[in-house]
Amino acid sequence: MAAEENKKVFEAYATYYNLVYQDKNYEEEARFTFDILERHSSLGQLLELGCGTGRHAFHLADLRLRILGVDFSKDMLMQANELLSKASPKIQDLVRFEHGDIRSFRTKQTFDSIVSLFHVMSYQTTNQDLEKSFETARTHLKKGGIFLFDCWYGPAVLTEKPSVRVRNLENEIIKVTRIAEPHLDENKNTVEVNYTLFIENKKTNLVTELHEKHLMRYLFLPEIEAFAKAAGFEIIESKEWLKDAPPSTKTWGVYFACRA
C-alpha cells in the first residue's frame, strides 16, 4: 500500500526533518489549533495522530492541554522522546508518545479533541486508508468533541499546479540541498513528490545522496463530507490554514473541524 511506502520514507526523513522545517512556526500553528478547539469547547485531553517529532505537542502542552502523540515512525518518536526528556517537568507531565499507525491505532482512552496536522491526512492516499483514519478518530473521540485536520486542497492544487522546488539548508553539522520534483496524477487525485537530497558533512566534506518519494492525496470538500459522515462526523468549520478565510484556489492548505 502507498501508506506503507510512506512509512519507509519517514525512517530516513526523521534524520533531517527538524532541519528541513526549522523555519516552520510550530508555536503559531499550535496557538491557531488551540483557538479553534477553544471556540468549539473541545479542550482537555488531546490525541495527536501523526505527531512527528512532537513540536506541535510541546507547544499545545504549553497551552494547558494533556496530549498523547502517535506516529508510525519509530525514528520520529525517538527524536520526540529525546526532546521530551529535555523539556520542563510541566511538559513532561502533560505529554507522552506512542508508536502506532493512525489507520489501526487503538487505546481504551477517549479524548476531548483529536488533531492531525501538517497534511498527515493527505498521506492517506486510498479511500480505505482515509476511511480507517476517520474511524480511528471517531473511535477515540468523546461525543461532541472535535476532530481537526488539515490537508492538501484539491481546487488549489489543480489551479496552482505543483512545480520543481530547490531548498538549501544547513546547521552546524550538515548542509542539505533538497530538490523536489512533483508528478501530478489527475486521475488518482495524487501528487508524487520525488526528492533528491545531497547531504554534506561539514567536518569531513563527505556528500551523501538520498532519494525519497512522498505520495500525497489532495482532497475536495464533497469527498471529505462523505468520509466524515460515514464515520459519524459533521463538518462544522473549514477555512484556509492559519487564516480566517474560506477555502480558495489560492492555497493548498485547508483545515476541517468535524464534530462527533
Secondary structure, 3 states (H helix, E strand, C coil): CHHHHHHHHHHHHCCCHHHHCCCCCHHHHHHHHHHHHHHCCCCCEEEEECCCCCHHHHHHHHCCCEEEEEECCHHHHHHHHHHHHCCCHHHHHHEEEEECCCCCCCCCCCEEEEEECCCHHHHCCCHHHHHHHHHHHHHHEEEEEEEEEEEEEHHHHHHCCCCCEEEEEECCCEEEEEEEEEEEECCCCEEEEEEEEEEEECCCCCEEEEEEEEEEEEECHHHHHHHHHHHCCEEEEEEECCCCCCCCCCCCEEEEEEEC
